[in-house]
Amino acid sequence: MVLVLWFLFMPLIGVAKAKWYAARIEDEQLAHDQEVKRLDEKGQGEVSKKRREEWAKRKEKLETDVQWVGIHNRQSEYWDRYGILGGFVLTAVGSVGLLGPGRPLVTRIVGAVVVCSMLILVFLNFAWRG
């Protein structure tokens, strides 16, 4: 189950990372706009122009970082699926082991519930994704 949980949350963390990088651009854009406005009000046009040029370079780098994060998220999805598969297989094998004839009734019920739940999750996943 640890593998399933780990690899289930990795894509969600990747999406959150992409949002964080995008929010960083917005944050720095707001700070830049306020600084340029302040410089323009003080009549420091040359400094303001220099800050705009610096920001254009910085923003380009930040936008490239967002693209790299998106690429990495798409590439890591392949391994995340294998991790979930491995976790499901290990959990299924353990649960099937609980179904043995010498086991107490409660243990067999728990094993059967886990196996059935996993099958339902797999079928829902295929039905939902097409």
C-alpha positions as CSV (number, residue, x, y, z in Angstrom):
1,M,0.0,0.0,0.0
2,V,2.9,2.3,0.6
3,L,4.0,2.1,-3.0
4,V,0.4,2.8,-4.2
5,L,0.1,5.8,-2.0
6,W,3.5,7.1,-2.9
7,F,3.0,6.8,-6.6
8,L,-0.6,8.0,-6.4
9,F,0.5,11.3,-4.9
10,M,3.6,11.9,-7.1
11,P,1.6,13.3,-10.1
12,L,-0.4,15.5,-7.7
13,I,2.8,16.8,-6.3
14,G,4.1,17.5,-9.8
15,V,1.0,19.5,-10.7
16,A,1.4,21.5,-7.4
17,K,5.0,22.1,-8.4
18,A,4.0,23.5,-11.8
19,K,1.4,25.7,-10.1
20,W,4.1,27.0,-7.7
21,Y,6.4,27.9,-10.5
22,A,3.6,29.7,-12.4
23,A,2.7,31.6,-9.2
24,R,6.3,32.6,-8.8
25,I,6.1,34.4,-12.1
26,E,3.0,36.2,-11.0
27,D,4.6,37.1,-7.7
28,E,7.7,38.5,-9.3
29,Q,5.7,40.3,-12.0
30,L,3.7,42.1,-9.3
31,A,6.8,43.1,-7.4
32,H,8.4,44.3,-10.7
33,D,5.4,46.3,-11.7
34,Q,5.3,48.0,-8.3
35,E,9.0,48.8,-8.4
36,V,8.8,50.2,-11.9
37,K,5.8,52.3,-11.0
38,R,7.6,53.7,-8.0
39,L,10.7,54.5,-10.1
40,D,8.7,56.2,-12.7
41,E,6.9,58.3,-10.1
42,K,10.3,59.4,-8.8
43,G,11.4,60.3,-12.3
44,Q,14.1,57.7,-12.6
45,G,13.3,56.6,-16.1
46,E,16.7,55.1,-16.9
47,V,16.7,52.9,-13.8
48,S,13.2,51.9,-14.7
49,K,14.1,51.0,-18.2
50,K,17.1,48.9,-16.9
51,R,14.8,47.1,-14.5
52,R,12.3,46.3,-17.3
53,E,15.1,44.7,-19.4
54,E,16.4,42.7,-16.4
55,W,12.8,41.5,-15.8
56,A,12.3,40.5,-19.4
57,K,15.4,38.2,-19.1
58,R,14.3,36.9,-15.7
59,K,10.7,36.2,-16.8
60,E,12.0,34.3,-19.8
61,K,14.0,32.0,-17.5
62,L,11.1,31.5,-15.2
63,E,8.8,30.6,-18.1
64,T,11.3,28.1,-19.3
65,D,11.4,26.6,-15.8
66,V,7.6,26.2,-16.0
67,Q,8.0,24.4,-19.3
68,W,10.6,22.1,-17.9
69,V,8.4,21.2,-14.9
70,G,5.6,20.4,-17.3
71,I,7.8,18.2,-19.4
72,H,9.1,16.4,-16.3
73,N,5.6,15.8,-15.1
74,R,4.6,14.2,-18.4
75,Q,7.7,12.0,-18.4
76,S,7.4,10.9,-14.8
77,E,3.8,9.7,-15.3
78,Y,5.2,6.6,-17.0
79,W,7.1,5.5,-13.9
80,D,4.3,6.6,-11.6
81,R,2.0,4.1,-13.4
82,Y,4.5,1.3,-13.0
83,G,4.9,2.2,-9.3
84,I,1.1,2.0,-8.8
85,L,1.0,-1.3,-10.6
86,G,3.8,-2.7,-8.5
87,G,2.0,-1.6,-5.3
88,F,-1.3,-3.1,-6.4
89,V,0.4,-6.4,-7.3
90,L,2.1,-6.6,-3.9
91,T,-1.1,-5.6,-2.1
92,A,-3.1,-8.1,-4.1
93,V,-0.7,-11.0,-3.4
94,G,-0.8,-10.2,0.3
95,S,-4.6,-10.0,0.3
96,V,-4.9,-13.2,-1.6
97,G,-2.7,-14.8,1.0
98,L,-5.3,-13.8,3.6
99,L,-8.0,-15.8,1.8
100,G,-6.4,-19.1,2.6
101,P,-8.6,-21.9,4.1
102,G,-6.8,-22.0,7.5
103,R,-7.3,-18.3,8.2
104,P,-10.0,-16.9,10.6
105,L,-13.2,-15.6,9.0
106,V,-12.4,-12.0,9.8
107,T,-9.0,-12.2,8.1
108,R,-10.6,-13.8,5.0
109,I,-13.2,-11.1,4.9
110,V,-10.6,-8.3,5.1
111,G,-8.6,-10.0,2.3
112,A,-11.7,-10.3,0.1
113,V,-12.7,-6.7,0.7
114,V,-9.2,-5.5,-0.2
115,V,-9.0,-7.6,-3.4
116,C,-12.6,-6.5,-4.5
117,S,-11.8,-2.9,-3.7
118,M,-8.7,-3.0,-5.8
119,L,-10.5,-4.6,-8.7
120,I,-13.2,-1.9,-8.6
121,L,-10.6,0.8,-8.5
122,V,-8.8,-0.6,-11.5
123,F,-12.1,-1.0,-13.5
124,L,-13.2,2.6,-12.6
125,N,-9.8,3.9,-13.6
126,F,-10.1,2.3,-17.1
127,A,-13.7,3.3,-17.5
128,W,-12.9,6.9,-16.4
129,R,-9.8,7.3,-18.6
130,G,-11.4,5.6,-21.6
